Amino acid sequence: MAHEKRNIPLSIKRAVLDEAGGKCANPGCTNTRVEYHHIKEWAIYRSHHGKDMIALCPACHDAAHHGSLKITEQILYGWKSADRTQEYQQAVLSVEPAQKLGLVAGSIIVETAHEHAIVFELSNANTLAFRIEDDDILLVRSRLRNLEGREVLRISDNRIRSHRDQAVSFDSRPGRVRIEVPCTPAYIYPEMVRQMQFVEPSYGTSGRIPALDIEVLEPGLVKVRGIWASQKACVVITDERFAVLYPNLLWPLSIMDEQIIRIIWDGPITAALFNIWPASENWRA
């Protein structure tokens, strides 16, 4: 008697992954790398039916088969039937504890003598900050709105949320999240792009720019890249520099060095390390 092949049809994989919201179906897991688990065991039933299959990350898949905390069929079918119509995508950044904690922004590492540090604050809608908990956990906080005033993403204690939008790409793996947006006036004015290209010629030439790229480099050390733009100023962080852009300048004001600069902030906890003073004129689209 011939049995159905082990290879799962691509159409079923796509349907099962879409049902899970493009990630592991476990509502307590944010992993986007998945495998396809047969709730009705393949060894017994030898068939691929989407109603009896579920997308699980490798860790959850292993737990479904061998975990000490039982994941029953009832639990798995409950995950399959969960409502996944949320308007946002999310991921959680886990940072291994360490004695030294810092945030890398371009060519600088920001540390703090307090439990809280604001790197910069363009407005309530565009910020980058971090805090330290229990002397060994680094928790990042950030907000970003586009130039039309709509929130694009938010980080709260390393939990990253981005509103679903066909124009916005959201990619994640353990230890890194990257969110890219189109290089259009909704997110960045052409003058901003021209200023950045004066110092980094390839900036924005692909038609997309990172709104946020946050990555754990080592225990206690997190690297941030991205763009925070308002009507009167803009902060761009790339691998090479921390840049501030204003209208009517040929190039950005930036901190750029071949060696990493370490800054220990010992100022008021309510003040930002970098004061981004608003310019007198708005950007021209």
C-alpha positions in Angstrom: 0.0 0.0 0.0 1.5 3.3 -1.0 1.7 6.1 1.6 1.6 9.8 1.0 5.0 11.4 0.8 6.5 13.2 3.8 6.9 16.4 1.8 4.3 18.9 2.8 2.7 20.8 -0.1 3.7 24.4 -0.2 0.0 25.5 -0.3 -0.6 23.8 3.0 2.5 25.4 4.6 1.4 28.8 3.5 -2.1 28.3 4.8 -0.9 27.0 8.2 1.6 29.8 8.6 -0.9 32.5 7.6 -3.4 31.0 10.2 -0.7 31.3 12.9 -0.1 35.0 12.0 3.2 34.5 10.3 5.0 33.2 13.4 5.0 30.3 15.8 1.3 29.6 16.7 2.2 29.5 20.4 0.7 32.9 21.7 3.6 33.1 24.2 6.3 32.9 21.5 7.4 35.5 19.0 9.7 33.3 16.9 9.1 33.7 13.1 11.2 30.6 12.1 8.7 27.7 12.0 8.4 24.0 11.4 5.1 22.2 10.6 3.8 19.9 13.3 1.2 17.2 12.7 -1.2 17.3 15.6 -2.5 13.9 14.3 0.8 12.1 14.3 2.4 11.5 10.9 3.7 8.1 12.0 0.1 6.9 12.5 -2.1 8.8 10.0 0.5 9.4 7.2 -1.4 12.4 5.8 -1.2 16.2 5.5 -4.4 18.0 6.4 -4.2 21.7 7.2 -6.9 21.3 9.9 -4.7 19.0 11.8 -1.4 20.8 11.3 0.1 23.8 13.1 3.2 26.1 12.6 5.6 25.9 15.6 9.1 27.2 16.1 11.8 24.5 16.6 11.8 25.0 20.4 8.0 24.7 20.7 7.9 21.9 18.2 10.4 20.0 20.3 8.3 20.8 23.4 5.2 19.4 21.7 6.9 16.1 21.2 9.2 15.8 24.2 8.5 18.7 26.6 8.1 18.0 30.4 5.2 20.5 30.4 2.6 18.6 28.3 1.3 20.4 25.2 -1.9 18.5 24.5 -4.0 18.3 21.3 -6.5 20.5 23.0 -3.9 23.2 23.6 -2.7 23.0 20.0 -6.2 23.2 18.5 -6.8 26.2 20.8 -3.7 27.9 19.4 -4.9 27.2 15.9 -8.3 28.7 16.5 -7.0 31.9 18.2 -8.0 35.2 16.8 -5.0 36.7 15.1 -6.5 39.9 13.6 -4.3 42.3 15.6 -3.3 45.5 13.8 0.3 45.2 14.9 3.3 42.8 14.7 5.4 42.3 17.8 8.6 40.8 19.1 10.4 40.7 22.4 14.2 41.4 22.6 15.9 39.4 25.3 19.2 40.8 26.6 21.5 38.6 28.6 22.4 40.3 31.9 25.9 41.8 32.4 27.8 44.0 34.8 28.4 46.7 32.1 25.3 47.8 30.2 25.1 50.2 27.3 23.4 51.3 24.1 25.3 51.5 20.9 24.2 54.4 18.6 26.5 54.8 15.6 30.0 55.3 16.8 29.1 55.9 20.5 28.2 53.7 23.4 25.9 55.4 25.9 26.0 54.3 29.5 24.5 55.9 32.5 25.4 56.6 36.1 21.7 56.3 37.0 19.0 53.8 36.4 17.5 55.7 33.5 18.9 57.6 30.5 17.2 59.5 27.6 19.5 59.5 24.6 17.3 62.1 22.7 13.8 63.3 22.6 12.5 65.1 19.5 9.0 65.0 21.0 6.8 62.7 23.0 6.3 60.8 19.7 10.0 60.4 18.8 12.3 59.3 21.5 15.1 56.9 22.4 15.8 56.0 26.0 16.8 53.0 28.2 16.7 52.1 31.8 18.5 49.6 34.0 16.7 47.1 36.3 18.3 45.1 39.1 21.7 46.5 38.1 22.1 44.0 35.2 19.1 44.2 32.8 19.0 46.7 30.0 15.5 47.8 28.9 15.1 49.9 25.8 12.3 52.4 25.3 11.5 54.2 22.0 8.6 55.7 20.0 8.5 56.6 16.3 5.7 58.4 14.4 5.9 59.1 10.7 5.7 62.6 9.2 1.9 62.2 8.9 1.6 61.7 12.6 0.8 58.0 12.6 2.7 55.7 15.0 5.0 53.3 13.2 6.5 51.5 16.1 7.0 51.5 19.9 9.4 49.8 22.2 8.5 49.4 25.8 10.8 47.4 28.0 12.2 45.5 25.0 8.8 44.6 23.7 8.6 45.9 20.1 5.3 46.6 18.4 4.9 47.8 14.8 1.5 48.5 13.1 0.8 46.2 10.2 1.2 48.0 6.9 2.0 46.6 3.5 4.6 49.3 3.0 6.4 48.4 6.3 8.5 45.2 6.5 9.0 43.5 9.9 11.8 40.9 10.3 13.0 39.3 13.5 15.1 36.6 14.9 16.2 36.0 18.5 18.3 39.0 19.5 17.5 41.2 16.5 14.5 43.0 15.0 14.5 45.1 11.8 11.7 47.3 10.6 12.1 49.0 7.2 9.9 51.7 5.6 9.8 53.2 2.1 12.1 56.1 1.4 9.1 58.5 0.7 8.0 61.8 2.2 5.6 60.0 4.5 8.6 58.8 6.5 11.6 61.0 5.5 11.7 64.3 3.5 13.9 64.4 0.3 16.1 67.0 1.9 16.9 64.6 4.8 17.9 61.9 2.3 20.1 64.4 0.4 21.8 65.4 3.6 22.5 61.8 4.6 23.8 61.0 1.1 26.3 63.8 1.4 28.1 61.7 4.1 26.8 58.2 3.2 26.2 58.1 -0.6 24.3 54.8 -0.5 21.8 55.9 2.1 18.2 55.4 0.8 19.3 54.3 -2.7 17.5 51.0 -2.4 14.3 52.8 -1.9 13.9 51.7 1.7 15.5 52.8 5.0 15.5 51.2 8.4 13.0 52.8 10.7 14.5 50.6 13.5 17.2 47.9 13.5 17.9 46.8 17.1 20.3 44.0 17.8 21.9 42.4 20.9 25.7 42.4 20.3 26.8 40.9 23.6 25.5 40.5 27.1 24.2 43.9 28.3 25.0 45.6 25.0 22.3 46.6 22.4 22.9 48.3 19.1 20.3 50.6 17.6 20.0 52.0 14.1 17.0 53.9 12.6 15.4 57.2 11.9 13.3 59.5 14.1 12.0 62.5 12.1 9.8 65.5 13.0 8.8 68.6 11.1 11.8 70.5 12.3 14.6 68.0 13.0 15.6 64.5 12.3 17.9 61.9 14.0 19.4 59.2 11.9 21.5 56.4 13.4 23.6 54.2 11.1 26.5 51.8 11.6 28.9 54.7 11.2 27.3 57.7 12.8 24.8 59.4 15.1 23.5 62.2 12.9 21.2 65.2 13.5 19.6 66.8 10.5 18.1 70.3 10.2 16.5 72.3 7.3 18.8 74.3 5.0 22.0 72.4 5.9 24.2 70.7 3.2 25.1 67.8 5.5 24.0 66.5 8.9 25.7 67.3 12.2 27.1 64.0 13.3 29.3 62.1 15.7 31.4 59.8 13.6 34.7 58.3 14.7 36.9 55.3 13.6 37.0 54.3 17.3 33.9 53.7 19.5 33.3 56.6 21.8 32.1 55.7 25.3 29.8 58.2 27.0 28.7 57.8 30.6 25.7 60.1 31.2 25.7 61.6 34.7 23.2 64.4 34.1 19.6 64.8 35.2 17.4 61.7 34.6 14.7 63.9 33.1 17.1 65.5 30.6 18.2 64.1 27.3 21.9 63.4 26.6 21.5 65.1 23.2 19.3 68.2 23.0 17.9 68.3 19.5 16.9 72.0 19.3 14.1 72.7 16.8 15.1 74.7 13.7 13.3 77.9 12.7 11.9 76.5 9.4 10.1 73.4 8.5 11.3 70.9 6.0 10.2 71.3 2.4 8.7 68.1 0.8 
